[in-house]
Structures are given as C-alpha cells and as structure tokens.
Amino acid sequence: MSTIFSKTLIAGTLMLASVPLSSGHLHADEYQKGPVELHLESGMDAYYTKYNFDKTRDENDVLNGEGYALMSGYLTLDARRYLSDSVYLAPFVSINVIHDFNDRSWNRSYWNNNQVFGAGLKITKEFSFENKAQEWVGGMNMSAFARYELMTSSFDRSKDPIPSSVDKQNVKSGVNLWLERREKLDDMFSVWTEHWGELAWNSTAFSDKGQDNFLLGTLSSKIGVGIDLGAVSLEPYFKADVVNDFLGRSWNKVSWYNNVLYGPGVRLALGKVLPGTVSIYAEYLKVDYFDDQQERTDDFRAGLTFWIPLY
C-alpha cells in the first residue's frame, strides 16, 4: 500500500522578520542586513474534511457525514546569507506534523499521523510588487532546493505505526514558486490572487519499499475578491489544486498523485487583528482523477489556517 507525505503548508516568506547574527563590513550589494540572518517561521492548517482527497488514503468505509479532523503544521528555521539585495543562500531544518484527532478506523492511518524531519539547502530570489504610491501590493519568491527527510510514527500511540514495508526516508530536490498580488478597487473592495507551484524529484516519496523515483508537479491557485469590514476582510474565491506525477511506473499513477481539486471557497481574513496571516475558511471541492479513478467526486473542507514569522 503506497503512501504520500502530507503536504507542507504554503506560506509566503517576503514578510519574515530578520535578525543579524554577526557584524562586519558589508559590500554595497549585501542589502545592509548583516552577513547572516536567522529566520524562524511556523504555519498550521487545522480543518475538517469529509474525504481528504489530497492525502494518501484507501479507506472505502468513510460514512456520509463522517470524515477527518486534521491538524497539519510545520516549523522551519533557516540561516540566510544574502548574495545580493534579493538573492540568498540558506541551509535549513524543518519539522512537519500531521495528526487526525478523530478516532474512527480510518482516522488512525499512519499517513495522516506522522512527523517528518528535514534538513537541506536552498537558494531563493525575492521580488516585491508596488503600486504607483509605492505601497506593497504583492510579491514573489523563487527557490531551488534539496533536502533529506525522515518520517516517524505519530506521537499519539493510539494511531497506526509506520509499517516496516514503507520507506521512511526520502530525498527531495527541485524548484518552487510563490506569488501573491492584491489590487484595491476602492476603499472597500479589492481583487487578489495567490499561487504556489513546485516541481520536485523524490527518491521514495515515503512509498512502499521498491517503489522509487517520483517527479511531482504541484500547483495551488486561488483568485478572489476582498470586502473590507474594518478589522477583518471577507474574501470569497475560486480555488484549483493540481498534482501530477510525470513518470510512468504503476506507482506514479495513483490517484493522490494525479488529480485536480477545484471549487468555490470563502474565508474571513484576520490579518489586521493577529500577526502574520490568519484566516477561517470553508470550501466545496470537486475532484477529477487523471489515471486511477475513484468513486468520490466531491468534498467539503472547513478550518483555520495561519502563518506567523516567529523570529
């Protein structure tokens, strides 16, 4: 039985706080930030979903109205050496945790209850978008990266341990892109887009031993409008998430690596009330499978998501 490492939360990095770790003479192109900067960030998505299409699963006995109560969170620490005013090289360490708080049989699956520890290196190019008034209206990050990952069984002993037949190590390398842009129409209304994409080779993708080499392309896009309600913003949107494995072995064609999720959503953005980006959301999603067809064709998801720069 194959498995997939749960998706890492997507969060922008342009607004991260920074602290110089050392002092010294800087060249003109070193961004006046100090030779090395330490960045610590955290993100979480806590949500209910009926059928959980975007995580590995083969449960066919999920009852109507039952589902998953998932918490997917991460913590990342990196040390950035700026090579120019907008390019940095950074070694990093990370931990990603996913946990299902429900207790039915399908809620104990190890692929929804694990920790993944990672370490690697990335090089990143930053862009910032401004309007005519020189106000920040968006940004973009592009990174090339490589990392080693180790998956361990859940801290909750009531969940299923990782079977011995599953590879617990993975090497991942590739490129990713984050893009956000917001345009004000007037004092109350705005339009916005958010996109995250990645193309990465995985040695095992935490699948059964003997199944190796995965070339995964992922694109997550939202386009919506914002309605300013003072301290909060109401933001209806349309969402599309695509994942595709470009290789041709049988394990590269499973449904969780080859589908598109799409549909409407709405969120209440609390960024003016809390630090970072925080929102409460609900989505109704349809799913189309590219290869391995499944019976489930729609889903509902609702939860709380946030990203916070800690240091």
N, C-alpha and C positions, 0 to 999 in steps of 0.2 A: 504494500500500500504506500503510494507516494505521499509526500508532504511538502508543504511550502512554508518558508519562513514568513511570518506575518509582516505586513507592510510597515515600513517605518513611516512615522508621521511626517508630513511635509510641512516645513516651516521656512520662511524667509530668513535670511541672515544679514540683510543690509543694515538693520537697526540694532545690531548687537552692541552692547556696551563693551568698552575696552579698557584695559589697564596695562601700561607698560611694565615689563618685568625687569628691564635694565636700562641704564642711561649711557650716553656717549655721543660722539659727534655723528650727525646724520647727514647723508648726502641729500641733495635737493630733491631727489625723486623718491625719498623714503617716507613721504606722507606725513612727516612730523609726528608720528605716533609712537616712536620708540622701536628699537630693533626687533623686539618680540612682544606679542600681545597674547594674553591668555583669555580665552572665551569659553564660558560655560553656559549652556542653554538646555532647556527642558521643554517637552511637549507631551500632550496626552489627548487621547480621544476616548471618552467613556460613553458607550452607546448601547442601545437595544437594537437588535436586528432579527428578523424572522428567519432568514435562510442563509445569510452570511456567504454570499457568492464569492467575495474577494479573499477568502481564506480557504485553505485546503480542507476538504471535508468529503465524506462519502455517506453521511447519515441520511437514510431514507425514511426514518420513522419520526421526523420532527412533526409534531402535531400542529394543526392550524391554531394560530394564536400563541403557540409556544415559540421559543427561539433562544437567542443568545444574549447575555448581558456582559459585554466585553469591555475591558479596560486595556488599551494599548498605549504604552508610554515609553519615552526614551530620555536619556541624559547623555549629552555629548560634551567632551572637553577637548579643545584644540589649542595649539600654540602657533600663532600666525607670524610668519616672517614676511613683511611686505617687500616685494621686489620692485614695486613702483607704487604710484598713488592708488592703483586699483587692482593690483595683482598680488596675491600672497600664496606662499607655500606653507602647509601646515600638517604636521603629524597630529593624530587624534586618537582618542579612545572613546568607546561608547558602550552603553548597555541599553537593550531594548527588551521590554517586558510585555507579555500579553497574558491576560488572565480572564477566565469566564467565571462569573460569580453565581450563575445558576447551577443547579445540581441534578439535572436530568442526565440520562446516559450520554447523550450527545454533547453535553457541556463539559465532560471530563476528558475530551480528546486532547492529546498532548500538543497537537499543532495549534491549539488555542490556549495553551497553558505552558509557557516556557519562558526562558530568558536566553538572550543571545548577546554574548560579549564580543566586542570587536576592537580592532586596532589597525590603523592604516595611515596613509599619506594622501593628501590631495593638493592640487593647485587650482586656484579659483580666480576668475576675473569678475569684477563687480562693475555694474552700471547703475546710474541713478537718473531718473527722469524728472524734469522740472517743467512747470508751465511758464507762461510769459512773465508772471510775477515772481519767478524763481522759487516757487513753492514745490516741495517734494510731492509728486503725484504717482510715483511708482519706481520700480527698479528691476534689475535682472542680475542673476548670478549664473555663471557657467563654470563647471568644475570637471576635472579629470581626476580619477581616484583609483586606489587599490586598497583592499583591506582583507584581513583574515578574520573569520567569525567562528565562534564556538557556541553551540546550543546546549543548554542544560535543562533538566526536568524542572517542573514548576516547584516553587517554594511551598505550595499547598499540597500536602501529601494525599489529599482526597482525590487528586487528579491522576490521570494515567501517566506513568513514566514513559520516557522515550524508549521504544523497543530497541533491542540490540541490532536488529536488521536495518536500522535507519542510520545514515551517516550524520554524525553530529558536528562535522567540521565543513567549512565552505571557504573558498577563496573567491572574491568578487572584485571585478575591475571594470571600469567603463567611464562614461560621461553622463552628467546630468545637467538640467537647466531648470531654473525657477524664474518666473516672470509675473509681475503684478503691475497693474495700471488702473488708475481711477480718475475719472473726469467729472468735475462738478458741472451740472447743467444750470443750477441756480442755488439759492441759499438752502433749499430743502432736498433737491433731487440730484443724484449722480448716477453714472454708469461705471461698471468696473469689470475687470477680467482677472482671473488667476489661473496660471498654468504651471504644471510641473511635469517634466519628462525625464526619462532615463533609458539608456541603452547599456546593458551590462552583461558580461560573461560571468557565469557562475560555474564553479567546478562541480558541485554536488547539489546546490540549492536545497540541502537537507532532505534529499530524497532517499529512497531505498539504496543500499549499497549495491554497486554495479551499474547504477544509473548516473551518468555524469555528462557534463558539458550541456549547458543551457545558455542560450543567447536571448535574454528577455528585454523586450521593449515595452515601456510603460508610459502612458500619457494620461494625465488627470487635468481636466479643464472645467472651469466654471465661468459663466458670463451672467451678470445680473445688474440690478438697479438697486440703489440705496435711497432710503427715505429717512431723512434726519429727524429724529424725535427728541432732540436735545442731547441728553447724556448717552443715548443709545441710538442705534440705527437698525431699521427693519430692512432686510435685504432678500427679496425673492430672486431666484436664479435658476438656470438650467445647467445641469452637470453631465459630463461624459467622461468615463474612465475606461481606457483601453489597455489591455495587456496581451502580448503576443510573443510566443517563443518561435524564433526564426529557424531553429534547427529541426531535423526531420525524423528523429527516432520516435518510437512509440511514446516514451515518457515526455517528449517535448510537445505532445498534442493533447495533454489532459485539459479538462475544462477550465481549471482555475488559472492556467497559464494562457488561455486563448479565449477571451470573451470581451464584450463591451457592455458596460453598465451605463444607463442613461435615463434621465428623467428630471422632473422639477424638484426644487427644494426651497426652503426658506430658512433664514437664520436671523437671530437677534444678536447684533454685534455689540459687545460691551467694552470696546477698546478705550472709550473715554472714561470708563468707570474703574477699570482694572489695568494693571500694567501688561505690556505685551499685546497679544491678540487673543481675545476670548469671545466665544460665541456659543449660543444654544441653537440647535438646528433640527430640522426634520426633512426627510427626503422620501419620495416614492420613486422606485427604480425598476426599469425593465432590463432584461438581460438577453443578449444574443450570444450563442456559442459558435466558435469558428470550426471546431473539429468534433470533439466529444460532446454530443448533445445530452442535455439533462432535462428532467421534467419541469423543474422550477423555472418560471419565466418572469416573475416579478418579486419585488421585495420592498420592505419598509424599514427605514432606519431613523432613529432619533437619539440625540445625545448632546453632550457638552464637549467642546474641544478648545484647547488653548496652546499657545506657545509663549514662553517667557524667557527673556535673557536674564540669567542669574548673576553673571559676572563679566 
